Amino acid sequence: MIVELDGVVEYKSLPSGLHNCDSDLVYFVHEQYAGISAFANRPAHESERNAHFAAVGLLVPLTYGRLGRSWLHAHQLRRLVAYATMSRNCYIPR
C-alpha cells in the first residue's frame, strides 16, 4: 500500500508555535496510521535565518489502538532529531 505523504504529513508533524519551542513530540493521525514526530529547534548563524529546524517521525498502523503504539519509538526519534540538528554545525551564540 502506498501512503501519500508529500504536502500533507509535514504540516501534521510540526508543533504549533515551532519558533517558540526548543523540542517537542507531536502525535497525529494520517489515514489508517498513527504518526509521531520528534521536533528540534537549534540556534544557527544569521545567514541561515538564526535557526535549524528538524523533525524525524514515523507512521505505524492503527491496529494497536488510537496511537498505534507509536510512543514506543519516542526515545529513539528524540535521539535522531538531536543528532540531525547537532551534526549540522549549529551556531551557538556567545
Secondary structure, DSSP 8 states (H G I E B T S, - for coil): -----TTTHHHHSS-TTGGG-SEEEEEEEETTEEEEEEEEEEE--GGGTTEEEEEEEEEEEGGGSTTTTGGGGHHHHHHHHHHHHHTT------
